[in-house]
Amino acid sequence: MTKKRKFLRIAIAVLMVFSLLLTTSQTLAYWAQPTVVTTTANSTGEVSIGDWDQVFPYDSNFNDYVAGDMVTYNGQTYEARGDYANSFTPGVGWFWWLGWIRL
């Protein structure tokens, strides 16, 4: 039994050494743009988070649409041209395009 235990201890020790060799001290954010890859200990980089574009259904009771706001209406997506988009329902009537751009 002592030979089996000795072999098991050596096998576990070797496994632990090899597992430590496979780890790294560097962590790189995979969402970073531009990606920063370096091997130096002291480095700087810039991580851009980006802009969130969330589209909500058009609400005729909401009067605070501003330029760049995006809404969906009747299955279409629209973007407000300016702060005056509140005067027009997207895709409805003759002059909806004055306030909205169909995307």
CYANA upper distance limits for C-alpha pairs under 8 A (distance plus 0.5 A):
  1 MET  CA      5 ARG  CA      6.84
  2 THR  CA      6 LYS  CA      6.54
  3 LYS  CA      7 PHE  CA      6.59
  4 LYS  CA      8 LEU  CA      6.56
  5 ARG  CA      9 ARG  CA      6.61
  6 LYS  CA     10 ILE  CA      6.77
  7 PHE  CA     11 ALA  CA      6.57
  8 LEU  CA     12 ILE  CA      6.64
  9 ARG  CA     13 ALA  CA      6.64
 10 ILE  CA     14 VAL  CA      6.65
 11 ALA  CA     15 LEU  CA      6.65
 12 ILE  CA     16 MET  CA      6.65
 13 ALA  CA     17 VAL  CA      6.79
 14 VAL  CA     18 PHE  CA      6.77
 15 LEU  CA     19 SER  CA      6.61
 16 MET  CA     20 LEU  CA      6.74
 17 VAL  CA     21 LEU  CA      6.95
 18 PHE  CA     22 LEU  CA      7.13
 19 SER  CA     23 THR  CA      7.44
 28 LEU  CA     36 VAL  CA      7.98
 28 LEU  CA     37 VAL  CA      7.98
 29 ALA  CA     35 THR  CA      8.46
 30 TYR  CA     35 THR  CA      7.97
 31 TRP  CA     35 THR  CA      8.32
 32 ALA  CA     36 VAL  CA      7.86
 32 ALA  CA     46 GLU  CA      8.18
 32 ALA  CA     47 VAL  CA      5.47
 32 ALA  CA     48 SER  CA      6.90
 32 ALA  CA     49 ILE  CA      8.26
 33 GLN  CA     46 GLU  CA      8.01
 33 GLN  CA     47 VAL  CA      6.25
 33 GLN  CA     48 SER  CA      6.21
 34 PRO  CA     46 GLU  CA      7.76
 34 PRO  CA     47 VAL  CA      7.51
 34 PRO  CA     48 SER  CA      8.16
 35 THR  CA     47 VAL  CA      8.49
 36 VAL  CA     45 GLY  CA      6.60
 36 VAL  CA     46 GLU  CA      8.43
 38 THR  CA     43 SER  CA      7.84
 53 ASP  CA     70 MET  CA      8.48
 54 GLN  CA     70 MET  CA      7.90
 55 VAL  CA     70 MET  CA      5.83
 55 VAL  CA     71 VAL  CA      5.63
 55 VAL  CA     72 THR  CA      7.14
 55 VAL  CA     77 THR  CA      8.47
 56 PHE  CA     70 MET  CA      7.59
 56 PHE  CA     71 VAL  CA      5.53
 56 PHE  CA     72 THR  CA      6.63
 57 PRO  CA     71 VAL  CA      5.74
 57 PRO  CA     72 THR  CA      5.12
 57 PRO  CA     73 TYR  CA      6.56
 58 TYR  CA     71 VAL  CA      5.70
 58 TYR  CA     72 THR  CA      6.16
 58 TYR  CA     73 TYR  CA      6.15
 60 SER  CA     86 ASN  CA      8.48
 60 SER  CA     89 THR  CA      7.81
 62 PHE  CA     86 ASN  CA      8.42
 63 ASN  CA     86 ASN  CA      6.06
 64 ASP  CA     83 ASP  CA      8.18
 64 ASP  CA     86 ASN  CA      7.49
 65 TYR  CA     69 ASP  CA      6.72
 65 TYR  CA     80 ALA  CA      7.53
 65 TYR  CA     83 ASP  CA      6.67
 65 TYR  CA     84 TYR  CA      8.38
 65 TYR  CA     85 ALA  CA      6.94
 65 TYR  CA     86 ASN  CA      6.55
 66 VAL  CA     80 ALA  CA      6.89
 66 VAL  CA     81 ARG  CA      8.23
 66 VAL  CA     82 GLY  CA      6.10
 66 VAL  CA     83 ASP  CA      4.79
 66 VAL  CA     84 TYR  CA      7.99
 66 VAL  CA     85 ALA  CA      7.62
 67 ALA  CA     79 GLU  CA      8.06
 67 ALA  CA     80 ALA  CA      5.43
 67 ALA  CA     81 ARG  CA      5.53
 67 ALA  CA     82 GLY  CA      4.49
 67 ALA  CA     83 ASP  CA      6.04
 67 ALA  CA     85 ALA  CA      8.31
 68 GLY  CA     79 GLU  CA      6.25
 68 GLY  CA     80 ALA  CA      5.79
 68 GLY  CA     81 ARG  CA      7.09
 68 GLY  CA     82 GLY  CA      7.88
 69 ASP  CA     79 GLU  CA      6.07
 69 ASP  CA     80 ALA  CA      5.84
 70 MET  CA     77 THR  CA      7.44
 70 MET  CA     78 TYR  CA      6.03
 70 MET  CA     79 GLU  CA      4.84
 70 MET  CA     80 ALA  CA      6.86
 71 VAL  CA     77 THR  CA      6.23
 71 VAL  CA     78 TYR  CA      5.86
 71 VAL  CA     79 GLU  CA      6.99
 72 THR  CA     76 GLN  CA      5.92
 72 THR  CA     77 THR  CA      4.87
 72 THR  CA     78 TYR  CA      6.60
 73 TYR  CA     77 THR  CA      6.98
 73 TYR  CA     78 TYR  CA      8.09
 73 TYR  CA     90 PRO  CA      7.38
 73 TYR  CA     91 GLY  CA      8.26
 76 GLN  CA    102 ARG  CA      7.70
 76 GLN  CA    103 LEU  CA      8.08
 77 THR  CA    102 ARG  CA      6.54
 77 THR  CA    103 LEU  CA      6.05
 78 TYR  CA     90 PRO  CA      7.29
 78 TYR  CA    100 TRP  CA      6.49
 78 TYR  CA    101 ILE  CA      5.86
 78 TYR  CA    102 ARG  CA      5.00
 78 TYR  CA    103 LEU  CA      6.03
 79 GLU  CA    100 TRP  CA      5.96
 79 GLU  CA    101 ILE  CA      5.60
 79 GLU  CA    102 ARG  CA      7.06
 79 GLU  CA    103 LEU  CA      7.47
 80 ALA  CA     85 ALA  CA      6.22
 80 ALA  CA     99 GLY  CA      6.37
 80 ALA  CA    100 TRP  CA      5.09
 80 ALA  CA    101 ILE  CA      6.90
 81 ARG  CA     85 ALA  CA      7.03
 81 ARG  CA     98 LEU  CA      7.89
 81 ARG  CA     99 GLY  CA      5.75
 81 ARG  CA    100 TRP  CA      5.79
 81 ARG  CA    101 ILE  CA      7.03
 82 GLY  CA     99 GLY  CA      6.97
 84 TYR  CA     99 GLY  CA      6.76
 85 ALA  CA     89 THR  CA      8.40
 85 ALA  CA     98 LEU  CA      8.03
 85 ALA  CA     99 GLY  CA      4.54
 85 ALA  CA    100 TRP  CA      6.84
 86 ASN  CA     99 GLY  CA      7.95
 87 SER  CA     99 GLY  CA      7.83
 88 PHE  CA     92 VAL  CA      8.26
 88 PHE  CA     95 PHE  CA      7.79
 88 PHE  CA     96 TRP  CA      5.71
 88 PHE  CA     98 LEU  CA      8.21
 88 PHE  CA     99 GLY  CA      6.47
 88 PHE  CA    100 TRP  CA      8.29
 89 THR  CA     93 GLY  CA      8.23
 89 THR  CA     96 TRP  CA      6.47
 90 PRO  CA     96 TRP  CA      5.87
 90 PRO  CA     97 TRP  CA      7.76
 90 PRO  CA     99 GLY  CA      8.04
 90 PRO  CA    100 TRP  CA      6.43
 91 GLY  CA     96 TRP  CA      6.16
 91 GLY  CA     97 TRP  CA      7.78
 91 GLY  CA    102 ARG  CA      8.39
 92 VAL  CA     96 TRP  CA      6.35
 95 PHE  CA     99 GLY  CA      8.34
 96 TRP  CA    100 TRP  CA      6.72
 97 TRP  CA    101 ILE  CA      6.59
 97 TRP  CA    102 ARG  CA      8.46
